[in-house]
Amino acid sequence: MTFERSHGKPRPTLPRASDLRPAEAEAKPPQGRTTGGHFAAGNRLGVGARWKATLKKALGSSGATGETGIVAADASRVMLHVLRSLPSDAAPVRVMVAIHARHVALNAFFTAKAEQAGMDTPQGAKFLEIADRQSQRAERTLVTALDVARVHASREKGSVDVHALVFGKGDPE
């Protein structure tokens, strides 16, 4: 510590930032890993990682370029927005919403292709036919996803016997 005179008295001066050396931090392994960087026993980091990777495959590769990347990005956005509006985001709901989102993205893609080709041309009509099939499938999967979400939301509240509901033995109400 250094002192300087100020108003006739010695006063301590604080070190300047340029005078300080960077602190040597001790390397710490991330939570859930050993000192060598491997996963530690009992860690919770990888829980659901393979499940999430599989779900991402259903949406399409986010790293893809061109038209494939556009469809994948659109599907991801649709999935996130639809999931926010549902009463449950249980695994079966996420699967159905991922399928729905992919069909919505493909519908938008083929509709745009039809516009580019000219909707009154034979090629445009083919694209519109594909887009129509995708929209029908998206509609069906959305209805199913909503039903599954309602069942899971009720199940989470503990008010529905899902086994009885699925096999027709009882009424959920």
N, C-alpha and C positions, 0 to 999 in steps of 0.2 A: 504494500500500500504506500502510496506517495502522498506527500503533503504539499500544499501550496499556501501562500500567504494571501489572505483576503481580509480587508478591513483591519489590517494589523494583527490578525490572529492566524495561526496555522490551522488549516482545514484539510481534512482528507479529500482526496480526489478519487473519483470513480474511474476505473479503467475504461478506455475507449474500446469500442467494438473491434477496431482494427488491431488493438493490442492483445486481444484474447485469442487463444488457440482453440480450434474446434475440439469439443469433448469427444473422447474415445468411448463410444457406446459398446457395451458388451452385447454380442450377438445373442438374441433370444430366439428360440424356435417359435414359430407361430403356434397359436393355441391348437391343440389336437395333433401336434406333430412331435416327433422325437428330436433330439439335438442333431441328428443326421438328416433331418428333413422328411423322414418317412412318417406315415400315419401311425399314431400311437394307438395302443389298444384302448377300446372303449370311447374313441373320439366320435363326435356327432357331426363332423364336417361333411362327410360324404353321404349322409342320410338323404335318400331321394335323388341322388345325383344321376344315377342311371335312368331312373324314371323320368326325370326332367329332360335328359338327353333324348330319350325315346319320343317324348312329347314334342320336342323341338324338331325332330325329324318329320313328324306329321305336318308341321307348319311349313317346312322347307328350310333350306340352308340360308341362314342369315348372311353368310360370307359369300354367297353366290353373287355373280355380277349379271348385269343385263336384265332381261325379262324375268328370269328365274328369281333373281334377287328382289325384284319389285314385287312379285307375287308373294314371296316369303315375308317381306317386310309388311305388306298389306295384311297378310294373314295374322301376323303377330299383333299388329295394332287392333284388328277386329277381335281377336281372342281376349286381349286385355280389357277392352271396353265392354264386351259382353259379360265377361266374368264379374266385373264390378256391379253389374245390374242383377245378378242372380242371387238367390238367398243362400246358396252354399257353393263352395268351391272344392268339394271333395274330389277325389281322383276320378271317379267315373264322370263327373260333371266336366272336369277339365278335358277328358278325352273327347267327349261329345262336342264341347265348345271348340276344341282344336279342329275336329273334323268340319264343323260348321264354318269356322273361320277360313279354312283352306278352300272350301267350296265358294264362299263369298268372294274371296280373292280371285279365284279362277273365273267366276262369273264376271267380275269387273274386268279382268284381263281380256276375256274373249269378247265381251261387249265392246271394249276399246278396239280390239282387232277388227271386229265387224265394221265399226265406224271408219277405220282406216281403209279397209278393203272396199267400202261402199256397201251400205246395207241392202241395196237393191241388186247387187251382183250375186252370182252363184257362190263365190267364195265368202262373201259377207253373210249370206244366208246360212252357210255351213257353220260359220263362227257363232251366229245367233242361235243356232240349234244347240251347239255345245254350251253356250252361255245359259240357255233356258234349262237344260238338264242340270247344270251346276246350281242354278237358283232353286230348282225344285228340291234337290238334295239338301241344299243349305236350309231351306224352310223346314224340311222334315227333321233334320238333325237339331235344329233350334228348338222345335217343339219337344223332342225327346230330351234334350238337355234341360229344358225348363222343368219337365216332369221329374227327371232324376234329381235335379237341384231341390225341388220341393220335398221329395221323399227324404233326401239327406238332411235338409234343414229341419224337418220334423223329427228325424231320427236323432239329430244332435240335441234337440230339446227333450228327447226321451218320450215323445208322445205316440210314436207309431211303431208297431211290430212289423219291421220290413219283411221278415221271412213270411209272415202271414199275408202281407200285402202282395208280395211277389207270387206266391203260390195260391192266392185267391181264398185264403181262409180267414175271413174277417174283413171288416170295413175300417179304414183308417179314421173315420170321423167318429 
